[in-house]
């Protein structure tokens, strides 16, 4: 039963990471001025790699605690902290001009 839950959680987490890895650069390319696009997309990609490094580091540190069968719960729990922060911050990013035009909000676009 636990392996099924772990598999579902990993699948959903993978969808979230994959979605942000694709949609993030698309959003940056649409919002950013042409002179800043490459720099900002490169910085975004660096942050993805840095996040993966932090995930490995946190999982290593949790593994060093010898928590036994509860170890995977700690690993998922620690990864939920930045995920919740990212979700909350998504509500504060500006709307893209394409989305605003699609919603007939031309003045804002």
N, C-alpha and C positions, 0 to 999 in steps of 0.2 A: 504494500500500500504506500509506504513512504517513498519508494522509488518512483511511483507514478506521480506523486505530488512534486517531487524534486524535478522530474522531467517536465512537468507543466510549468513550473516556476522558471526553469531554465529556458524553456521555449518562449514564454512571454518576455523574459528579460532579453533574450536574443532579438525578438521582434522590436523591442524598444531601442536597443542599441543600434540595430541595423537601420531602423527608421530615422533615428537622429543622425546617423552617419551619412545618409543620403540626403535627407531634407535640410540639414544644417547648411551645407555648402550651397544648395539651391537657394535657400533664403538669403544667405550672405550675398550671393551673386546678384540677386534681384534688388536688394536694399542698398548695397555699398556703391559708392562712386567708383568709376572704372579704375582710377589710379590706386585704389585701396583693395580691390577685389582679391587679387592674388595673395597679398599679404594676409588678409583676414581669413581666407580659406586655408592658407598654410598654417596660420595660428590655430584654427579650428582643428585641423588634422593633428597638429602637435598635441593639442589638449586631449584628443582621443587616445593617442599613444601614451601620454602621461597618465591618463586615467587607467589604462590597462596596467601600466607599471605599478600604480598605487594599489590596484586590485590584487596583483600578484604579491606585493609587499604585505598588504593587510592579511591575505590568506596565509602567507608564510608565518607571520607573527601569531595568528590565531592557531596555526598548526603547532607552533612551539609551545603552546599552553597545554597540550595533551588533554583536550576536552572530551575525547572519546567519541561516542555516537552523537553527541550534541554539537560537534564541530561544524557540520554543514549548516546548522541553524544559525550559528554565529556568523559564518561566512556570508550567508544570504542576508542576514540582518544588518551587517556592516555595509553591504552594498546597497541596501535600501535607503540609507541616509542621504548619499548624494543624489540618488534617483528621486527622492521626494523633494529635495531642494531644487533640482532641475525642473520638475513638474510645476512647482510653485512659481519659479522664475519665468516659465513659459507664458504665464498670464500677464507679464509686464513687458513683453517685447512688442514693438510697434507692428501694426498690420502691414502687410506687403501691398504695394500699389496695385498689383494685379488682383489681389483679393478685394481691395476697396472698389476697384472699377467693376468687378464682377457683381458686387453688391450695390451698384449704382450710387456709390458715395464718392462722386467725382471730385468734390471740393477737397476732401481729405487726401485723395490720391495725388 
